């Protein structure tokens, strides 16, 4: 189907999670992948999300892309990502953090003297996660104090040497669809703005899968999750 597409993505590999300053070249990486998606599937867009999409926001340095997919387009998108060279994430046996109904693909791309890791999140258009991803990006881009609080907490987490991943107690597997607080974290870590409440649970919250810790960035005026709290979660 996409036989004419040139593979530009290299093998993802595994690296220890570490704190990295913001690299503006991440924007160019996101644009390159987005241009191919737009060329091959003009009705779809690959959006740059996560911390690398936020000016001045440090983190793990992984470039997160989101492709909102309408009904009937999921297999096409997966086929295109495969043709580009993206891979399925390798998880421990029995764990499936990203089910094929909401897949994530990973890879590396050399660009402007650097080699960036990528996570491509393919999300159904009707999922509240689409708006949550955008909300996280726009809110932290517009509020330097909130961004800096997020960066400071993330740096603390990444410097703690925790293992990457998140396991829900009593289940023996990763949960793909819910963002849990202390009950679902090895080390609960929240990043909150003044006057904000902490979100213990909620499907419209985004997850930060870093160092076994879900970190919530919350602020007044955020979209409400089913638990009744206002929150965003970041990645990358």
HUWO-V765925 format. One record per pair of residues at least 4 apart in sequence whose C-alpha atoms are under 8 Angstrom apart, sorted by the first residue. I is the first residue (numbers start at 0). J is the second residue. Records with the same first field share a line. If there is no record, write none. Layout:
# HUWO-V765925
I->J, J
This chain:
# HUWO-V765925
0->78
1->78, 79, 82
2->82
4->82, 83
5->82, 83
6->82, 83, 84
7->83, 84, 108
8->83, 84, 85, 106, 107, 108
9->84, 85, 106, 107, 108
10->84, 85, 86, 106, 107
11->86, 105, 106, 107, 116, 117
12->106
16->59, 157, 163, 209, 210
17->58, 59, 157, 158
18->57, 58, 59, 60, 153, 154, 157, 158
19->57, 58, 59, 60
20->55, 56, 57, 58, 60
21->51, 54, 55, 56, 57, 58, 60
22->51, 60
23->27, 51, 54
24->28, 110, 111
25->29, 51, 52, 62, 115
26->30, 47, 51, 52
27->31, 110
28->32, 62, 108, 110, 115
29->33, 46, 47, 62, 63, 64
30->34
31->35
32->36, 45
33->37, 44, 45, 46
34->38
35->39
36->40, 41, 43, 44, 45, 79
37->41, 42, 43, 44, 45
39->79
43->66, 67, 68
44->66, 67
45->64, 65, 66, 67
46->64, 65, 66
47->51, 52, 62, 63, 64, 65
48->52, 53, 62, 63, 64, 65, 132, 133, 136
49->53, 62, 63, 64, 132, 135, 136, 233, 234, 235
50->56, 57, 58, 60, 63, 136, 233, 234, 235
51->56, 57, 58, 60, 61, 62, 63, 235
52->62, 63, 136
53->136, 137, 139, 140
54->140
56->146, 147, 150
57->150
58->150, 153, 154, 235
59->235
60->115, 116, 235
61->115, 116, 117, 118, 235
62->115, 116, 117, 118, 235
63->117, 118, 119, 120, 234, 235
64->117, 118, 119, 120
65->119, 120, 121, 122, 129
66->119, 120, 121, 122
67->121, 122, 123, 124, 129
68->72, 73, 76, 121, 122, 123, 124
69->73, 123, 124, 125
70->123, 124
72->76
73->77, 121, 123
74->78
75->79
76->80, 121
77->81
78->82
79->83
80->84, 85, 86, 104
81->85, 86
84->106
85->104, 105, 106
86->104, 105, 106
87->103, 104, 105
88->103, 104, 105
90->94, 95, 96
93->172
94->172, 173
95->172, 173, 174, 175
96->173, 174, 175
97->101, 102, 103, 175
98->102, 175
101->120, 121, 122, 123
102->120, 121, 122
103->118, 119, 120, 121
104->118, 119, 120
105->116, 117, 118, 119
106->116, 117, 118
107->114, 115, 116, 117
108->114, 115, 116, 117
109->113, 114, 115
110->114, 115
122->126, 128, 129
123->129
124->129
125->129
127->131, 202, 203
128->132, 202, 203, 204, 205
129->133
130->134
131->135, 203, 204, 205, 222, 231
132->136, 205, 231, 233
133->137
134->138, 221, 231
135->139, 231, 232, 233
136->140
137->141
138->142
139->143, 145, 146
140->146
142->146
143->147
144->148
145->149, 192, 216
146->150
147->151
148->152, 190, 191, 192
149->153, 190, 216
150->154
151->155
152->156, 188, 189, 190
153->157, 214
154->158
155->159
156->160, 161, 188, 209, 210, 212
157->161, 209, 210
160->210
161->210, 211
162->210, 211
163->208, 209, 210, 211
164->208, 209, 210, 211, 212
165->173, 183, 184, 185, 208, 211, 212, 213
166->170, 171, 172, 173, 174, 183, 184, 185, 211
167->171, 172, 173, 174, 182, 183, 184
168->182, 183
176->202
177->200, 201, 202, 204
178->200, 201, 202, 204, 205, 206, 213
179->183, 184, 199, 200, 201, 213
180->184, 187, 198, 199, 200, 213
181->185, 186, 187, 199
184->211, 212, 213
185->211, 212
186->211, 212
187->212, 213, 214
188->212, 213, 214, 215
189->197, 213, 214, 215, 216
190->214, 215, 216, 217
191->195, 196, 197, 215, 216, 217, 218
192->216, 217, 218, 219
193->218
194->218, 219
195->217, 218, 219, 229
196->217, 218, 228, 229
197->215, 217, 228, 229, 230
198->215, 217, 226, 227, 228, 229, 230
199->226
200->204, 225, 226
201->224, 225, 226
202->224, 225
203->223, 224, 225
204->224, 230, 231, 232
205->231, 232, 233
206->213, 214, 215, 232, 233, 234
207->212, 213, 214, 215, 232, 233, 234, 235
208->212, 213, 234
209->213, 234
213->232
214->232, 233
215->230, 231, 232, 233
216->230, 231, 232, 233
217->221, 229, 230, 231
218->229, 230
219->229
220->229
221->229, 230, 231
222->229, 230
223->227, 228, 229, 230
224->228, 229, 230
